[in-house]
Amino acid sequence: MDKEEVLAKVEIGLDKVRPFLQSDGGDVKVVELSDDGVLTLEFLGNCSSCSMSNMTFQSGIKENVLKEAPEINSVQVTKLATK
């Protein structure tokens, strides 16, 4: 399976949690999928500074992504500086 197909499956997983994130003024986007199967995500909007973002990541985002795209070896989130 090529990277594009895996990323499409990742988006399906993310779309399952996006309504909840967006209802609180946040979102998540894919930053990178490395050749060794490490997916890097970035929280956007209110999610980038929310104290509950780690729980949301573990029990919502990571779970759904791995369920839809089991080819992913690891999921990590980066909190890039937002303006």
C-alpha positions in Angstrom: 0.0 0.0 0.0 1.4 3.4 -0.9 1.7 6.4 1.3 -1.3 8.2 -0.4 -3.6 5.3 0.4 -2.4 5.2 4.0 -2.9 8.9 4.4 -6.5 8.6 2.9 -7.2 6.0 5.7 -5.7 8.4 8.3 -8.1 11.1 7.1 -11.0 8.8 7.6 -9.9 8.2 11.2 -9.4 11.9 11.8 -12.8 12.8 10.3 -14.4 10.7 13.0 -13.1 13.0 15.7 -13.0 16.3 13.8 -16.6 17.3 14.6 -15.8 17.2 18.3 -12.6 19.2 17.9 -14.2 21.8 15.6 -17.1 22.3 18.0 -14.6 23.5 20.5 -12.8 25.7 17.9 -9.9 23.3 17.2 -8.8 20.8 14.6 -5.9 18.5 13.8 -3.9 18.1 10.6 -1.3 15.7 9.2 2.2 17.1 9.2 4.0 14.0 7.9 4.0 10.3 7.4 7.6 9.0 7.5 8.8 6.1 5.4 9.0 4.0 8.6 5.3 4.5 9.4 5.5 7.4 12.0 2.6 9.7 11.6 3.0 13.3 12.9 0.0 15.4 13.6 -0.5 19.0 14.6 -3.2 20.4 16.8 -4.8 23.6 15.4 -6.8 26.4 17.0 -8.0 25.8 20.5 -6.7 22.3 20.5 -3.1 23.6 20.4 -3.4 25.1 23.9 -6.1 22.9 25.5 -5.3 21.1 28.7 -7.3 18.1 27.6 -5.5 17.7 24.3 -3.4 14.8 25.5 -6.5 12.9 26.6 -8.2 13.7 23.3 -5.1 12.5 21.4 -4.8 9.2 23.3 -8.4 8.1 23.5 -9.8 9.7 20.3 -7.4 10.6 17.6 -4.7 7.9 18.0 -7.3 5.2 18.6 -9.3 6.1 15.5 -6.2 6.6 13.2 -4.7 3.2 14.2 -8.1 1.5 13.7 -8.5 2.9 10.2 -4.8 2.7 9.2 -3.1 -0.2 11.1 -0.1 0.2 8.8 0.9 3.2 11.0 3.6 2.2 13.5 3.4 5.2 15.7 1.4 8.4 16.1 2.8 11.6 17.6 1.6 15.1 17.9 3.6 18.2 17.6 2.5 21.5 19.1 4.0 24.1 16.7 4.0 27.7 17.8 0.8 29.4 16.7 0.4 33.1 16.2 
